[in-house]
């Protein structure tokens, strides 16, 4: 399949991440494929997020409405999510970088398709979920919310997309078991629409006549209303936002109080036993 290259957005290096680029090609009229390359595993660093936001802006403001497909040139990974240590080391990274990217995709004024070519873990899975449609290549890779495994809570702006778009039992298995969904399991759970490669994504676009959906100018507005709960959480700033530390503080306090209670309870029962 011949594609026309439209533009390239560089991803600057940041800390241990060497950077890379996002290349936009067009395999058919008004279909824009954003292919990112950010070794080793396409982490959602602030530099990556800014580059992707820029690419989305260039398409919206510089090209006719159509459909955006996102994918990765690194066959093993669609995206392995945030570099959590890096994100936490940069004040405001959630509010000023990752949440605006999720919101931009969620309310983008034309259809978006995530062509998931490899693993989509944690924030990378969330990135795919903020698209309108998902196509899982299927030969390899898992979709997984693995915060349970590395001990991080799920802030409401990140969990809301799963609550809105998945069935309750799927959401439970995903979060409380850190279940890994291969292509078939993801399809059965309704997490993806199709199993296949680029030709499957293009067929989905053709079968649903998606290229024309953004032409009336209300596609983004309809999505903003459809997902208004998630949009509000992603938009929250300052005192209205909820940080990881704010989520963890009450639990730390509860455990400390519980430990003190148990110590007192145990001492009281030991004294009674002596009597």
Secondary structure, DSSP 8 states (H G I E B T S, - for coil): ---EEEEEEEE--BTTB--EEEEEEEEETTEEEEEEE-TTT----HHHHHHHHHHHHHHHHHS-S-EEEEEESSTTEEE----HHHHHHSTTHIIIIIHHHHHHHHT-SSEEEEEE-SEEETHHHHHHHTSSEEEE--SS--EE--HHHHT----HHHHHHHHHHS-HHHHHHHHHS---B-HHHHHHTTS-SEE-SHHHHHHHHHHTTGGGTTTTS-HHHHHHHHTHHHHHHHH--GGGS--HHHHHHHHHHHHHHHHHHHHHHHHHHHHHHH-
